Amino acid sequence: MKHYLIYFIFSALLLMSCSENKKTIYDVDVIIKGGTILDLSKNGLSTNDLQNKAILIKADTIFDIVDIATISTDQKNVIEATGKFIIPGLTDGFTVINNQNYANAFLYMGITDVVGVESSRRGVFYHDSNPSPNVHMLREVGEAPISDNEVVETIEKHAKNGAEVLLIMYGLNPSQVKLAQTEAKKYGMGTIGELGYTSYEKGMELGIDAFVHTTRYSLDVAPDTLAKKVAAQPFSNDLGSPKWRYYKLLTNLDSTNTALLNHAKNLGNSNSYLQPTFALLYLDMPFSKNPWKEKVAQIIDIKDVNRPADTLTGKHNYPPEELKAYQKLGKQELMIEKIYYSNGAKYLSGSATDVWGSMPGISLHQELEVLHRIGLSNREVIATSTSNFNEAYGFKFGKIKKGFKANILILDKNPIDDIINLKGSKRLILNGKEIDLEELLKNSTL
């Protein structure tokens, strides 16, 4: 009997020794060990979270995801994440960086990637930020009517200058939208539609990846004659302009409107994603919170923000008639997007910073808040700012997956329980390296 006991103990020790010998010292730069890796795939409808895993990072890329049990106790450069919640860094899919403080604000709020835009209201995009979120520049074609040759030449020029997303605009007719979509895909660019002379139904048929602004991609509910007038004068703030006549039409729709319901079905049945940019009207919604009370607002200069919120009230100081119009429009956007979502629409997040008081970093979280209010689950909301950018554009970020960019948030609290936990205590990995979040506030240029 003693011999059997001695044999059993010896075998157990040998097994333990062999198990220890199987553990590996990985030749990587960083390992994030433990924690719950949240599953955000299938537009946030999948729930296969991973536990007892380690994320291996080499340079700026996720090298592999392995079982914790394989890691040697002698492994260096380990970030212990037990009890934490791990998601990809957030993406703001339509925004500007005007200066270093803007870049710092985005990073502080967990945003590691931006689709960069610039315009007369937003100003010139600042490309010299360091540190900075990864920038994927958007360039446009067809703000006004142009020839087919000009469409091709414009897109070729944008591709040579490194544009990753093409905004296909009002001035293009259906055949030119098809041409622009084909040319963009030839260069591997994502496509966003902000259409006018071409219907959104046609844009869906042609395979445009996404549409931007609720008030723009709802244009199919308007009579064709009004849509064409909006396309010819899309940016007027005159309350008597075609744009505002269309906005008034939108604000008077009810949830049983046939044109609205048909458009919602078309959107839900398409492969195109929607980018509402609720943040443009967030300040005019009754539940809005004062953005200047966010900690990161201390590094944002109010003079840099287009039509900023009042620092005391957090609201716009618009003239009464204009304010009332925007408030009605904001309320209507919520109703419209609830119908789109209930019909199966898929979403991307984008803040449209810094127009109409939207602010770097802060307004992306406003956008996520409102996406939740129209019906998306917290998991679906997070997907709009992470994995959906891979689904929509094929970008190699936004997922905790081998071969993807190592942009990662390690959160103290579970954002599936409450979306506000995205703004809570966290660690940020940007391109494989940890960023000191508090230093971002200290190193502002104000």
ZAMARGU-4260 file (C-alpha; in steps of 0.2 Angstrom, whole numbers, plus 5000, padded with zeros to 4 digits):
<rodrens>
0) 5000/5000/5000 | 5014/5012/5004 | 5022/5008/4988 | 5006/5013/4979 | 5005/5030/4989
5) 5023/5034/4985 | 5020/5030/4967 | 5005/5041/4967 | 5014/5056/4975 | 5029/5054/4963
10) 5017/5054/4948 | 5008/5069/4954 | 5024/5079/4957 | 5030/5074/4940 | 5014/5079/4932
15) 5015/5096/4940 | 5033/5098/4934 | 5029/5094/4917 | 5014/5106/4917 | 5026/5120/4923
20) 5039/5115/4910 | 5025/5118/4896 | 5023/5136/4901 | 5031/5148/4889 | 5040/5164/4890
25) 5033/5173/4875 | 5044/5184/4864 | 5032/5199/4864 | 5032/5217/4870 | 5017/5217/4882
30) 5005/5204/4889 | 4988/5209/4896 | 4984/5194/4907 | 4967/5190/4914 | 4951/5200/4914
35) 4935/5198/4903 | 4937/5201/4885 | 4920/5207/4879 | 4913/5200/4863 | 4907/5214/4852
40) 4905/5205/4836 | 4890/5203/4825 | 4886/5222/4828 | 4886/5219/4847 | 4873/5204/4846
45) 4886/5191/4851 | 4889/5187/4869 | 4904/5175/4869 | 4915/5184/4881 | 4932/5177/4884
50) 4940/5174/4901 | 4956/5166/4907 | 4965/5173/4892 | 4981/5183/4889 | 4983/5196/4875
55) 5000/5195/4867 | 5006/5212/4859 | 5021/5213/4848 | 5025/5231/4842 | 5008/5239/4838
60) 4999/5223/4834 | 4989/5209/4843 | 5001/5195/4841 | 4990/5181/4848 | 4977/5177/4862
65) 4982/5162/4872 | 4977/5153/4888 | 4983/5161/4904 | 4989/5144/4909 | 5003/5144/4896
70) 5012/5159/4903 | 5027/5157/4913 | 5029/5165/4930 | 5046/5173/4923 | 5037/5182/4909
75) 5041/5201/4909 | 5030/5216/4904 | 5014/5209/4910 | 4999/5220/4914 | 4988/5211/4927
80) 4970/5213/4922 | 4961/5201/4933 | 4944/5208/4938 | 4944/5221/4924 | 4935/5222/4907
85) 4944/5223/4891 | 4937/5231/4875 | 4945/5239/4859 | 4949/5257/4860 | 4935/5268/4854
90) 4933/5276/4837 | 4925/5293/4833 | 4920/5290/4815 | 4918/5308/4810 | 4928/5322/4819
95) 4942/5335/4818 | 4958/5337/4828 | 4962/5356/4828 | 4977/5356/4841 | 4986/5345/4853
100) 4973/5348/4867 | 4960/5340/4856 | 4971/5325/4853 | 4974/5324/4872 | 4955/5325/4875
105) 4951/5311/4863 | 4964/5299/4871 | 4959/5304/4889 | 4941/5299/4884 | 4947/5282/4877
110) 4947/5286/4859 | 4961/5278/4850 | 4956/5281/4832 | 4947/5295/4822 | 4940/5297/4805
115) 4947/5314/4802 | 4937/5328/4793 | 4940/5346/4790 | 4929/5360/4784 | 4926/5379/4785
120) 4917/5377/4802 | 4929/5364/4809 | 4945/5371/4803 | 4960/5363/4796 | 4965/5346/4803
125) 4980/5346/4814 | 4991/5332/4809 | 5006/5335/4821 | 4999/5329/4837 | 5010/5318/4848
130) 5003/5308/4856 | 4987/5307/4845 | 4974/5294/4841 | 4977/5286/4824 | 4970/5296/4810
135) 4961/5289/4795 | 4957/5304/4784 | 4941/5307/4775 | 4940/5317/4759 | 4925/5321/4749
140) 4920/5321/4731 | 4905/5330/4723 | 4900/5344/4735 | 4894/5352/4719 | 4890/5345/4701
145) 4906/5340/4692 | 4910/5329/4677 | 4914/5310/4677 | 4932/5314/4673 | 4933/5325/4688
150) 4926/5312/4699 | 4939/5300/4694 | 4953/5312/4696 | 4948/5319/4713 | 4947/5301/4720
155) 4964/5297/4713 | 4971/5312/4721 | 4963/5308/4738 | 4970/5290/4737 | 4988/5296/4733
160) 4987/5308/4748 | 4982/5294/4760 | 4964/5296/4762 | 4955/5280/4769 | 4937/5286/4768
165) 4928/5294/4754 | 4913/5305/4757 | 4901/5304/4742 | 4891/5320/4742 | 4876/5329/4736
170) 4881/5335/4718 | 4884/5318/4711 | 4870/5310/4700 | 4867/5291/4702 | 4879/5285/4688
175) 4892/5296/4696 | 4889/5289/4713 | 4891/5272/4706 | 4907/5278/4698 | 4914/5285/4714
180) 4909/5269/4724 | 4919/5259/4711 | 4934/5270/4711 | 4935/5271/4730 | 4934/5252/4732
185) 4948/5251/4719 | 4959/5260/4732 | 4953/5251/4747 | 4943/5266/4754 | 4928/5265/4765
190) 4913/5275/4758 | 4901/5287/4766 | 4886/5294/4757 | 4879/5312/4760 | 4868/5312/4745
195) 4856/5324/4737 | 4854/5322/4718 | 4855/5303/4721 | 4842/5295/4733 | 4848/5285/4748
200) 4839/5270/4741 | 4850/5270/4726 | 4865/5273/4737 | 4861/5257/4747 | 4859/5248/4731
205) 4876/5253/4725 | 4884/5247/4741 | 4889/5263/4750 | 4896/5257/4767 | 4888/5271/4778
210) 4877/5286/4778 | 4880/5301/4789 | 4868/5313/4798 | 4850/5308/4802 | 4844/5324/4794
215) 4854/5320/4778 | 4850/5302/4776 | 4832/5304/4779 | 4830/5315/4763 | 4821/5300/4755
220) 4805/5305/4765 | 4805/5322/4756 | 4797/5325/4739 | 4810/5323/4725 | 4808/5341/4720
225) 4813/5347/4738 | 4827/5335/4739 | 4835/5342/4723 | 4833/5360/4730 | 4842/5354/4746
230) 4856/5346/4736 | 4859/5363/4727 | 4859/5373/4744 | 4863/5360/4758 | 4872/5371/4771
235) 4861/5387/4773 | 4856/5392/4790 | 4842/5403/4784 | 4826/5397/4791 | 4817/5400/4775
240) 4830/5390/4764 | 4826/5373/4756 | 4836/5364/4770 | 4825/5372/4783 | 4809/5368/4773
245) 4815/5350/4773 | 4819/5351/4792 | 4802/5357/4795 | 4795/5343/4785 | 4805/5331/4796
250) 4799/5339/4812 | 4781/5337/4807 | 4782/5318/4802 | 4773/5306/4814 | 4778/5288/4817
255) 4765/5281/4805 | 4771/5291/4790 | 4772/5279/4775 | 4787/5287/4767 | 4796/5286/4783
260) 4792/5268/4786 | 4797/5263/4769 | 4813/5272/4771 | 4816/5263/4787 | 4813/5246/4779
265) 4825/5250/4765 | 4839/5255/4778 | 4836/5240/4789 | 4837/5228/4774 | 4853/5236/4767
270) 4871/5233/4771 | 4874/5251/4774 | 4878/5258/4792 | 4871/5274/4799 | 4880/5287/4808
275) 4867/5299/4815 | 4879/5312/4823 | 4867/5315/4837 | 4880/5325/4846 | 4876/5340/4834
280) 4859/5342/4843 | 4863/5334/4860 | 4864/5351/4869 | 4847/5355/4862 | 4839/5339/4869
285) 4831/5340/4886 | 4841/5326/4895 | 4858/5334/4890 | 4872/5336/4902 | 4884/5351/4903
290) 4899/5346/4894 | 4910/5359/4903 | 4908/5349/4919 | 4918/5334/4911 | 4935/5333/4919
295) 4944/5334/4902 | 4935/5350/4897 | 4948/5359/4907 | 4960/5358/4893 | 4948/5363/4879
300) 4948/5382/4874 | 4930/5388/4872 | 4936/5399/4858 | 4941/5383/4848 | 4923/5376/4848
305) 4910/5381/4835 | 4894/5388/4843 | 4899/5381/4860 | 4888/5378/4875 | 4886/5391/4889
310) 4899/5386/4902 | 4886/5388/4916 | 4870/5381/4908 | 4878/5368/4896 | 4865/5374/4883
315) 4866/5384/4867 | 4862/5403/4868 | 4854/5403/4851 | 4841/5416/4846 | 4824/5410/4852
320) 4816/5405/4835 | 4832/5396/4830 | 4834/5387/4847 | 4816/5381/4846 | 4818/5374/4829
325) 4834/5364/4834 | 4825/5358/4850 | 4810/5351/4839 | 4822/5344/4827 | 4832/5335/4840
330) 4817/5327/4848 | 4811/5322/4830 | 4828/5314/4827 | 4826/5302/4842 | 4809/5297/4835
335) 4815/5294/4818 | 4831/5284/4823 | 4820/5273/4835 | 4810/5268/4819 | 4826/5265/4809
340) 4834/5254/4823 | 4818/5244/4826 | 4818/5240/4807 | 4836/5233/4808 | 4847/5248/4805
345) 4865/5246/4809 | 4876/5260/4817 | 4893/5268/4818 | 4897/5281/4830 | 4903/5298/4825
350) 4902/5315/4835 | 4904/5327/4820 | 4915/5338/4832 | 4917/5352/4833 | 4901/5359/4825
355) 4887/5366/4835 | 4895/5364/4852 | 4901/5347/4850 | 4918/5344/4859 | 4933/5332/4857
360) 4931/5316/4866 | 4916/5322/4876 | 4904/5322/4862 | 4908/5304/4856 | 4901/5298/4873
365) 4886/5310/4871 | 4883/5300/4854 | 4884/5283/4863 | 4872/5289/4876 | 4859/5294/4863
370) 4862/5278/4853 | 4857/5269/4869 | 4842/5280/4871 | 4835/5275/4854 | 4835/5257/4859
375) 4853/5249/4856 | 4859/5238/4870 | 4875/5243/4879 | 4884/5230/4870 | 4877/5236/4853
380) 4882/5253/4858 | 4900/5249/4861 | 4901/5239/4845 | 4896/5255/4835 | 4912/5263/4841
385) 4923/5247/4840 | 4920/5232/4829 | 4907/5239/4818 | 4921/5249/4809 | 4929/5233/4804
390) 4912/5227/4798 | 4908/5243/4788 | 4925/5248/4781 | 4936/5233/4784 | 4948/5243/4795
395) 4960/5232/4805 | 4956/5239/4822 | 4941/5239/4833 | 4943/5221/4838 | 4953/5211/4851
400) 4959/5199/4838 | 4975/5192/4831 | 4982/5203/4818 | 4972/5219/4823 | 4980/5235/4830
405) 4984/5234/4848 | 4972/5248/4854 | 4964/5242/4870 | 4955/5249/4885 | 4956/5240/4901
410) 4941/5246/4911 | 4938/5244/4930 | 4919/5242/4928 | 4909/5233/4916 | 4902/5244/4902
415) 4889/5231/4898 | 4881/5235/4915 | 4881/5254/4912 | 4888/5263/4897 | 4895/5277/4908
420) 4908/5265/4914 | 4917/5268/4897 | 4921/5285/4905 | 4927/5278/4922 | 4944/5272/4928
425) 4954/5264/4914 | 4971/5260/4907 | 4974/5264/4888 | 4985/5255/4876 | 4988/5264/4860
430) 4997/5255/4846 | 5004/5243/4859 | 5010/5256/4872 | 5002/5262/4887 | 4997/5280/4888
435) 4998/5290/4905 | 4980/5297/4905 | 4983/5310/4919 | 4998/5317/4910 | 4987/5321/4895
440) 4978/5334/4906 | 4995/5341/4914 | 5002/5343/4896 | 4989/5354/4889 | 4994/5370/4880
445) 4981/5381/4888
</rodrens>
